[in-house]
Amino acid sequence: MNLSFKYELEKEFTNLRCGVKSLNHPGELPKMAQDIVALGINLDDKTRVLEFFNNKMAEKKIGLDKRIGELASDWSIVQSEVAKRLKDLFRTDLDLGNITVYLTVSKRCGYNHEKNFFFVTIDGECPRKTIIHELLHFYTHKLYENDLKSQGVDNTQFNDYKEALTFLVNTNFSDIVSPAKDFGYEKQKELRKYLEHEWRNCRDVGELTEKYKKYLIQLK
């Protein structure tokens, strides 16, 4: 697994579209999208949206090369250990390969596991936390999405599972992200509690996935 950090203005539009479609905030526009709409800009007007983001970047007065260097340097300290722990957690030899981490001025960060990229807020409180959160998503997609969906789990239920599973940031990477914590979303709060409770007994994501299947049956 190798992460490269970049900023591309065009990708701000991609991330905005991801945020608008988020299953974790149904009917709720990201803050940046709200600000854009308030200015009378259509969210589909790519030229004007990118102009908005260009102005936001200018306001922040962040030296991009310096910030990219800082993030890459900080991540290099923990990358090998994080990669090892992820493989241990998922009991897999799967290597995620080359992943691009795009910086964004937005707080809501999207990802695309098929194209191997995700977003991190350029001045966020703990980039390590966001990165590990997204890498957990990548492994969950690649190892369990097809299996779960083949057994009737729909997109919303899979989304709930992969989001709730990020409690692992706190239980297995706390020393790496401290003092930050991953609190997840309100939508998956109860499922997150259930998975964390079950985790104390199994310590195996594969087994936890089987427990989730049973959990869904009990809800019917």
C-alpha positions in Angstrom: 0.0 0.0 0.0 1.3 3.4 -1.0 -0.4 6.7 -0.5 0.4 9.8 -2.5 -1.0 13.2 -1.5 -2.2 15.8 -4.1 -4.4 18.9 -4.5 -6.3 19.2 -7.8 -8.9 22.0 -8.1 -11.1 19.8 -10.4 -11.4 17.1 -7.7 -13.2 19.6 -5.4 -16.2 19.2 -7.8 -15.9 15.4 -7.5 -15.8 15.5 -3.7 -18.8 17.9 -3.6 -20.9 15.5 -5.7 -19.9 12.7 -3.4 -21.0 14.7 -0.4 -24.4 15.6 -2.0 -25.1 11.9 -2.6 -24.0 10.7 0.8 -26.2 8.0 2.4 -25.1 9.2 5.8 -26.7 12.6 5.5 -30.0 11.9 3.6 -31.5 15.2 2.4 -28.8 17.3 4.0 -26.4 19.2 1.8 -22.8 19.5 2.9 -21.9 22.9 4.4 -19.9 23.9 1.3 -22.9 23.0 -1.0 -25.1 25.1 1.2 -22.7 28.1 0.9 -22.6 27.7 -2.9 -26.4 27.5 -3.2 -26.7 30.6 -1.0 -24.6 32.5 -3.5 -27.1 31.6 -6.2 -24.8 29.1 -7.9 -26.2 25.9 -9.4 -24.4 22.9 -8.0 -24.2 21.5 -11.5 -22.4 24.6 -12.8 -18.9 23.2 -12.7 -17.2 26.4 -13.8 -18.7 28.6 -11.1 -18.4 25.9 -8.4 -14.7 25.5 -9.1 -14.3 29.3 -9.0 -15.9 29.2 -5.6 -13.5 26.5 -4.4 -10.5 28.4 -5.9 -11.5 31.5 -3.9 -11.8 29.3 -0.7 -8.3 28.0 -1.2 -7.0 31.5 -1.7 -8.7 32.6 1.5 -7.0 29.9 3.5 -3.5 31.0 2.3 -2.1 27.5 2.6 1.2 26.7 0.9 0.2 23.6 -1.0 3.6 22.1 -1.5 4.5 22.6 2.1 1.2 21.1 3.3 1.4 18.1 1.0 5.0 17.5 2.3 3.8 17.7 5.9 1.0 15.2 5.3 3.2 12.8 3.4 5.9 13.0 6.1 3.5 12.4 8.9 1.9 9.5 7.2 5.3 7.9 6.3 5.9 7.5 10.1 2.9 5.2 10.6 2.1 3.7 7.1 3.9 0.4 7.6 2.3 -0.2 11.0 -1.2 0.8 9.8 -0.9 -1.5 6.8 0.2 -4.4 9.1 -2.7 -3.9 11.5 -5.3 -3.6 8.7 -4.1 -6.9 7.2 -4.2 -8.5 10.7 -7.7 -7.1 11.3 -9.1 -8.4 8.1 -7.0 -11.6 8.1 -5.9 -11.0 4.5 -2.8 -10.6 2.4 -4.6 -8.1 0.2 -2.5 -5.1 -0.6 -4.5 -2.0 -1.6 -1.8 -0.8 -4.0 -1.4 2.8 -4.9 -3.9 5.2 -3.4 -4.3 8.9 -4.1 -5.3 11.1 -1.3 -6.8 14.3 -2.6 -6.8 17.4 -0.3 -10.0 19.4 -0.1 -11.2 22.5 1.7 -14.5 20.7 2.5 -15.2 19.0 5.8 -17.2 16.2 4.2 -14.8 13.9 2.5 -15.8 11.3 -0.1 -14.0 8.4 -1.7 -14.0 6.0 -4.7 -12.7 2.5 -3.7 -12.8 1.3 -7.4 -10.5 4.1 -8.6 -8.4 4.0 -5.4 -8.7 7.6 -4.2 -10.3 9.5 -1.3 -10.3 13.0 0.2 -8.9 14.5 3.3 -9.6 18.0 4.6 -6.5 20.1 4.0 -6.5 21.6 7.5 -8.4 18.9 9.3 -7.7 18.1 13.0 -6.3 14.6 12.4 -5.6 13.5 8.9 -4.4 10.1 10.2 -7.8 9.4 11.6 -9.5 10.2 8.3 -7.0 8.1 6.3 -7.5 5.0 8.5 -11.3 5.5 8.4 -11.2 5.5 4.6 -8.8 2.5 4.4 -11.2 0.5 6.6 -13.9 1.3 4.0 -11.6 0.1 1.2 -11.0 -3.3 2.8 -14.7 -3.7 3.7 -15.7 -3.0 0.1 -13.1 -5.3 -1.4 -13.5 -8.2 1.0 -17.2 -8.2 2.0 -19.4 -6.1 -0.2 -20.0 -8.8 -2.9 -20.7 -11.5 -0.3 -23.1 -9.3 1.7 -25.0 -8.1 -1.4 -25.2 -11.6 -2.8 -27.2 -12.5 0.4 -29.7 -9.7 0.0 -28.0 -6.8 1.8 -28.9 -3.6 0.0 -26.8 -0.5 -0.5 -28.1 1.3 2.5 -27.5 -1.7 4.8 -24.0 -2.2 3.4 -23.2 1.5 3.9 -24.4 1.3 7.5 -22.1 -1.7 8.1 -19.0 -0.2 6.6 -19.6 3.1 8.5 -20.3 1.4 11.8 -17.2 -0.7 11.4 -15.0 2.3 11.8 -15.2 2.0 15.5 -12.0 0.0 14.9 -10.2 3.3 14.5 -10.7 3.8 18.2 -10.1 0.2 19.4 -7.2 -0.7 17.2 -5.5 2.5 16.2 -6.0 4.8 19.2 -2.2 5.1 19.7 -1.8 6.3 16.2 -4.7 8.9 16.1 -4.7 10.0 19.7 -6.1 12.3 21.0 -8.6 12.2 18.1 -11.5 9.8 18.1 -13.8 8.5 15.4 -17.4 9.0 16.6 -19.2 7.9 13.4 -22.6 9.1 12.3 -25.8 9.3 14.3 -27.5 7.1 11.7 -25.3 4.1 12.6 -25.0 4.8 16.3 -26.9 1.7 17.6 -25.3 -0.6 15.0 -21.9 0.8 16.0 -22.5 -0.1 19.7 -23.6 -3.6 18.7 -20.6 -4.3 16.6 -18.2 -2.9 19.2 -19.8 -5.1 21.9 -19.5 -8.2 19.7 -15.9 -7.3 18.8 -14.8 -7.9 22.4 -15.5 -11.6 21.9 -14.5 -12.3 18.3 -11.7 -10.0 17.2 -12.3 -11.1 13.6 -13.9 -8.9 10.9 -15.0 -11.9 9.0 -16.8 -13.3 12.0 -18.2 -9.9 12.8 -19.6 -9.7 9.3 -21.5 -13.0 9.9 -22.9 -11.5 13.1 -24.1 -8.5 11.1 -26.0 -10.9 8.7 -27.8 -12.4 11.8 -28.4 -8.9 13.2 -30.2 -8.0 10.0 -32.4 -11.1 10.1 -33.4 -10.2 13.7 -34.5 -6.8 12.5 -37.0 -8.3 10.0 
